[in-house]
Amino acid sequence: MTGPRLLSDGVPEAAQPFLTYLAVERGRSKLTADAYRRDLRRYGEFLGGLGVELDEVASADVEAYAVCLRTSGLAPSSVIRMLGTVRNLHRFLAAEGLAPCDPTVEIEMPRKPSALPKALAESDVVAVLDAVAVAVHQPTGDVRADAAAIRDRALLELLYSSGIRVSEACGLGFGDLDLDVSFARVLGKRSKERMVPVGGPAVEAMRDYLDRGRPVLLGARPADRDAADAVFLGARGRRIGRQAVWDVIRRWARAGGVRGEISPHVLRHSCATHLLDHGADIRTVQELLGHASVSTTQIYTRVATERLVQAYLDAHPRAMGSAAARR
């Protein structure tokens, strides 16, 4: 009873070609690759307990692993992701001739329910943006805190205006901005570039940040070469990170009196939903958000439709019968 040979980080050695394939041929980001490694490390530990090599795994072993995950207290979404990693691994090994068969082929994998994305009401978005605008126009006298507020306003305006992902905002460099024509170039998933429009208020806030906020955060000398090119900087003068952006959004959501969990993705959802509410074409929204398939974008049409129906039920004088029937 030996189990798979493991690499120094606990990942099964036989899974390395799969990880190389994801990084080199599929262009997966480091964050995605790290998530796969964590999932494979856990799978390797389980197989080690069974004394089974990767190329010896049978359907019963995968089913046992699924039961183990479901009874471990993990969130359903985590279980689905981890089993998806296992499925993709075994498909790859079988296709490349590194295993005699794919043990997951006859196993029905659980699917994540199609949940509607959360979107803020337009009034809530305005409340968040107004809260940070007030802070910008009423400086405290703390130079770095005031510079951070200027940055936060630019960041929030850009996220809502363009619908870009938090990772895309964090990765922006000076060569990606053309505020004269109100566009930005972002590097999305699978290293795909796209151009996104930047609205007037966002352009104004960005110009203000680049003129007054960023120089203060940068300091006399850039912390490193990456910081010198980064558009958005954190408190220590380095390129801002994802967690810092989350903190920025939570802070100004609270300041604006918006309740509930607010994240960068909520602003992205809000941008898409509000565009559709105001008549934007779904293909335009797909291109703006950088979705590979329009089917991903179509979920927002459900959001917009539900909002339309609710507005009708709330406002039309002869909608009472429909509302009662729905209860």
C-alpha positions as CSV (number, residue, x, y, z in Angstrom):
1,M,0.0,0.0,0.0
2,T,2.0,2.9,-1.3
3,G,-0.2,5.4,-3.1
4,P,1.0,8.0,-5.6
5,R,4.5,9.5,-5.5
6,L,4.2,13.1,-4.3
7,L,6.1,16.2,-5.3
8,S,7.6,18.4,-2.6
9,D,4.3,20.4,-2.3
10,G,2.2,17.2,-1.9
11,V,0.8,17.1,-5.5
12,P,0.9,13.7,-7.1
13,E,4.0,13.5,-9.4
14,A,1.9,11.9,-12.2
15,A,-0.3,15.1,-12.3
16,Q,2.6,17.4,-13.3
17,P,2.0,17.0,-17.0
18,F,-1.6,18.1,-16.5
19,L,-0.5,21.2,-14.6
20,T,2.0,22.0,-17.3
21,Y,-0.7,21.6,-19.9
22,L,-3.0,24.1,-18.0
23,A,-0.2,26.7,-17.7
24,V,1.4,26.4,-21.1
25,E,-1.3,25.3,-23.6
26,R,-4.4,26.6,-21.8
27,G,-2.8,29.8,-20.5
28,R,-4.4,29.5,-17.0
29,S,-3.4,32.2,-14.6
30,K,-1.2,31.6,-11.5
31,L,-4.3,32.0,-9.3
32,T,-6.1,29.2,-11.2
33,A,-3.0,27.0,-11.3
34,D,-2.6,27.4,-7.5
35,A,-6.2,26.4,-7.0
36,Y,-5.7,23.3,-9.1
37,R,-2.6,22.4,-7.1
38,R,-4.5,22.7,-3.8
39,D,-7.2,20.4,-5.1
40,L,-4.7,17.9,-6.4
41,R,-2.8,17.9,-3.1
42,R,-6.0,16.9,-1.3
43,Y,-6.8,14.2,-3.9
44,G,-3.2,12.9,-3.6
45,E,-3.6,12.6,0.2
46,F,-6.9,10.6,-0.3
47,L,-5.3,8.3,-2.8
48,G,-2.3,7.8,-0.5
49,G,-4.7,6.6,2.1
50,L,-6.1,4.0,-0.3
51,G,-2.7,3.0,-1.6
52,V,-3.7,3.7,-5.2
53,E,-1.6,5.3,-8.0
54,L,-3.2,7.8,-10.3
55,D,-3.2,5.4,-13.3
56,E,-4.9,2.7,-11.1
57,V,-7.8,4.8,-10.0
58,A,-11.2,3.1,-10.5
59,S,-14.7,4.7,-10.6
60,A,-15.3,3.4,-7.1
61,D,-12.3,5.3,-5.8
62,V,-13.6,8.6,-7.3
63,E,-17.0,7.9,-5.9
64,A,-15.5,7.3,-2.5
65,Y,-13.6,10.6,-2.8
66,A,-16.8,12.4,-3.6
67,V,-18.5,11.0,-0.5
68,C,-15.4,12.0,1.6
69,L,-15.7,15.6,0.3
70,R,-19.4,15.8,0.9
71,T,-19.1,14.6,4.5
72,S,-16.2,16.8,5.3
73,G,-18.2,20.0,5.9
74,L,-17.0,21.8,2.8
75,A,-19.4,24.1,1.0
76,P,-21.2,22.5,-2.0
77,S,-19.4,24.9,-4.4
78,S,-16.0,23.7,-3.1
79,V,-17.0,20.1,-3.5
80,I,-18.1,20.7,-7.1
81,R,-14.8,22.5,-7.9
82,M,-12.6,19.8,-6.4
83,L,-14.5,17.0,-8.2
84,G,-14.2,19.1,-11.4
85,T,-10.5,19.2,-10.9
86,V,-10.4,15.4,-10.5
87,R,-12.5,14.9,-13.6
88,N,-10.3,17.2,-15.7
89,L,-7.2,15.4,-14.5
90,H,-8.3,11.9,-15.4
91,R,-9.7,13.1,-18.8
92,F,-6.2,14.5,-19.5
93,L,-4.3,11.4,-18.4
94,A,-6.5,9.1,-20.5
95,A,-6.3,11.3,-23.6
96,E,-2.5,11.5,-23.3
97,G,-2.1,7.8,-22.8
98,L,-0.8,8.3,-19.3
99,A,-3.6,6.2,-17.8
100,P,-5.5,3.2,-19.3
101,C,-8.9,4.8,-18.9
102,D,-10.9,7.7,-17.5
103,P,-12.5,6.5,-14.3
104,T,-14.9,9.5,-14.1
105,V,-16.5,8.9,-17.5
106,E,-19.5,7.1,-16.1
107,I,-19.8,9.1,-12.9
108,E,-22.4,11.9,-12.8
109,M,-20.6,14.9,-11.3
110,P,-22.7,17.3,-9.3
111,R,-23.4,20.7,-10.9
112,K,-23.5,24.0,-9.3
113,P,-27.0,25.5,-9.4
114,S,-27.5,28.4,-11.7
115,A,-27.7,31.2,-9.2
116,L,-28.7,34.7,-10.3
117,P,-25.8,37.2,-9.8
118,K,-26.4,39.8,-7.2
119,A,-26.7,43.3,-8.5
120,L,-27.0,46.6,-6.6
121,A,-29.9,48.9,-7.3
122,E,-28.7,52.0,-9.2
123,S,-29.5,54.1,-6.1
124,D,-27.2,52.0,-4.0
125,V,-24.3,52.4,-6.5
126,V,-24.9,56.1,-6.5
127,A,-24.8,56.1,-2.7
128,V,-21.4,54.3,-2.7
129,L,-19.9,56.6,-5.3
130,D,-21.3,59.7,-3.5
131,A,-19.8,58.6,-0.2
132,V,-16.3,58.5,-1.6
133,A,-16.8,61.7,-3.6
134,V,-17.7,63.5,-0.4
135,A,-14.5,62.3,1.2
136,V,-12.5,63.5,-1.8
137,H,-14.1,67.0,-1.7
138,Q,-13.7,67.2,2.1
139,P,-10.1,66.3,2.8
140,T,-9.0,65.4,6.3
141,G,-5.6,66.9,6.1
142,D,-3.9,63.5,6.4
143,V,-2.1,63.5,3.0
144,R,-1.9,59.8,2.5
145,A,-5.5,59.1,3.7
146,D,-6.7,61.8,1.3
147,A,-4.7,60.4,-1.6
148,A,-6.2,56.9,-0.8
149,A,-9.7,58.4,-1.0
150,I,-8.9,59.9,-4.4
151,R,-7.6,56.5,-5.5
152,D,-10.7,54.8,-4.1
153,R,-13.0,57.1,-6.1
154,A,-11.2,56.4,-9.3
155,L,-11.1,52.7,-8.7
156,L,-14.9,52.4,-7.9
157,E,-15.9,54.6,-10.8
158,L,-13.8,52.5,-13.2
159,L,-15.1,49.2,-11.9
160,Y,-18.7,50.2,-12.2
161,S,-18.2,52.1,-15.5
162,S,-16.4,49.4,-17.4
163,G,-17.5,46.2,-15.6
164,I,-13.9,44.9,-15.5
165,R,-12.8,42.2,-13.1
166,V,-10.9,43.0,-9.9
167,S,-7.8,41.2,-11.3
168,E,-8.0,43.3,-14.5
169,A,-8.1,46.5,-12.5
170,C,-5.2,45.5,-10.3
171,G,-3.2,44.6,-13.4
172,L,-3.6,47.9,-15.2
173,G,-0.4,49.7,-16.4
174,F,0.0,53.2,-17.8
175,G,0.3,51.8,-21.3
176,D,-3.2,50.3,-20.9
177,L,-5.0,53.7,-20.4
178,D,-6.0,56.2,-23.1
179,L,-8.2,58.6,-21.2
180,D,-8.2,61.1,-24.1
181,V,-10.5,58.6,-26.0
182,S,-12.0,57.1,-22.8
183,F,-10.8,53.6,-23.3
184,A,-8.7,51.1,-21.3
185,R,-7.0,47.9,-22.4
186,V,-7.4,45.0,-20.0
187,L,-5.9,41.5,-19.8
188,G,-8.7,39.1,-19.1
189,K,-8.9,35.4,-18.5
190,R,-6.7,33.1,-20.6
191,S,-4.6,36.2,-21.3
192,K,-7.1,37.6,-23.7
193,E,-6.9,41.4,-24.3
194,R,-9.9,43.6,-24.9
195,M,-10.7,47.3,-25.0
196,V,-13.3,48.6,-22.6
197,P,-15.0,52.1,-22.6
198,V,-14.6,54.3,-19.6
199,G,-17.4,56.7,-18.7
200,G,-17.1,60.4,-18.2
201,P,-17.2,60.4,-14.4
202,A,-14.7,57.6,-14.3
203,V,-12.3,59.5,-16.7
204,E,-12.6,62.6,-14.5
205,A,-11.9,60.5,-11.3
206,M,-9.0,58.7,-13.0
207,R,-7.4,62.0,-14.1
208,D,-7.7,63.4,-10.6
209,Y,-6.1,60.3,-9.1
210,L,-3.2,60.3,-11.5
211,D,-2.6,64.0,-10.9
212,R,-3.1,64.2,-7.1
213,G,-3.5,60.8,-5.6
214,R,-1.0,58.4,-7.2
215,P,2.1,60.6,-6.7
216,V,1.5,60.7,-3.0
217,L,1.0,57.0,-2.7
218,L,4.1,56.3,-4.9
219,G,6.4,58.5,-2.8
220,A,9.7,59.9,-3.8
221,R,10.9,56.6,-5.4
222,P,8.9,53.7,-6.7
223,A,9.0,50.6,-4.4
224,D,10.0,48.5,-7.5
225,R,9.7,48.5,-11.3
226,D,6.2,47.0,-11.2
227,A,5.0,49.8,-8.9
228,A,6.4,52.4,-11.3
229,D,4.1,51.1,-14.0
230,A,1.0,50.2,-11.9
231,V,-1.9,52.5,-12.2
232,F,-3.5,51.6,-8.8
233,L,-1.2,51.6,-5.8
234,G,-1.7,50.3,-2.3
235,A,-0.9,51.9,1.0
236,R,2.8,50.9,0.8
237,G,3.3,52.2,-2.7
238,R,3.2,48.9,-4.4
239,R,0.7,47.6,-7.0
240,I,-2.7,47.2,-5.2
241,G,-3.9,43.7,-4.5
242,R,-7.2,42.0,-4.8
243,Q,-7.9,41.9,-1.0
244,A,-7.2,45.6,-0.8
245,V,-9.8,46.3,-3.5
246,W,-12.3,44.2,-1.5
247,D,-11.5,46.3,1.5
248,V,-12.0,49.5,-0.4
249,I,-15.4,48.5,-1.7
250,R,-16.6,47.3,1.8
251,R,-15.5,50.5,3.4
252,W,-17.3,52.8,1.0
253,A,-20.4,50.6,0.9
254,R,-20.7,51.0,4.6
255,A,-20.1,54.7,4.3
256,G,-22.9,54.9,1.7
257,G,-25.3,53.0,4.0
258,V,-25.4,50.0,1.6
259,R,-26.1,46.8,3.5
260,G,-25.1,43.2,2.7
261,E,-21.9,41.7,1.4
262,I,-20.5,43.9,-1.4
263,S,-17.6,42.8,-3.6
264,P,-15.9,43.8,-6.8
265,H,-17.9,41.1,-8.6
266,V,-21.1,42.8,-7.4
267,L,-20.1,46.0,-9.1
268,R,-19.4,44.0,-12.3
269,H,-22.8,42.4,-12.0
270,S,-24.4,45.7,-11.4
271,C,-22.7,47.3,-14.5
272,A,-24.0,44.4,-16.7
273,T,-27.5,44.4,-15.3
274,H,-27.9,48.2,-15.5
275,L,-26.7,48.2,-19.1
276,L,-29.4,45.7,-20.0
277,D,-32.0,47.6,-18.0
278,H,-31.3,50.6,-20.1
279,G,-31.5,48.7,-23.5
280,A,-28.0,47.5,-24.2
281,D,-27.6,44.6,-26.6
282,I,-26.5,41.3,-24.9
283,R,-23.7,40.9,-27.4
284,T,-22.3,44.3,-26.5
285,V,-22.4,43.3,-22.8
286,Q,-20.7,40.0,-23.6
287,E,-17.9,41.9,-25.3
288,L,-17.6,44.4,-22.6
289,L,-17.3,41.8,-19.8
290,G,-15.0,39.6,-21.8
291,H,-17.2,36.5,-21.7
292,A,-16.0,33.7,-24.0
293,S,-19.6,32.6,-24.6
294,V,-22.8,34.6,-24.8
295,S,-24.5,31.9,-22.6
296,T,-22.5,33.2,-19.7
297,T,-23.9,36.7,-20.3
298,Q,-27.4,35.5,-20.8
299,I,-27.9,35.0,-17.1
300,Y,-28.1,38.8,-16.8
301,T,-31.1,38.8,-19.1
302,R,-32.9,36.8,-16.4
303,V,-31.9,39.4,-13.8
304,A,-33.1,42.2,-16.0
305,T,-36.4,40.4,-16.7
306,E,-37.1,39.7,-13.1
307,R,-36.5,43.3,-12.2
308,L,-38.9,44.3,-15.0
309,V,-41.6,42.0,-13.8
310,Q,-41.2,43.1,-10.2
311,A,-41.4,46.8,-11.2
312,Y,-44.6,46.0,-13.1
313,L,-46.1,44.1,-10.1
314,D,-45.1,47.0,-7.8
315,A,-46.4,49.8,-10.0
316,H,-49.2,48.8,-12.4
317,P,-52.7,49.5,-11.0
318,R,-54.0,46.3,-12.5
319,A,-51.2,44.0,-11.6
320,M,-52.7,42.9,-8.3
321,G,-54.0,39.6,-9.7
322,S,-50.6,38.7,-11.1
323,A,-48.9,39.6,-7.8
324,A,-51.4,37.5,-5.8
325,A,-51.0,34.6,-8.1
326,R,-47.2,34.7,-7.7
327,R,-47.4,34.6,-3.9
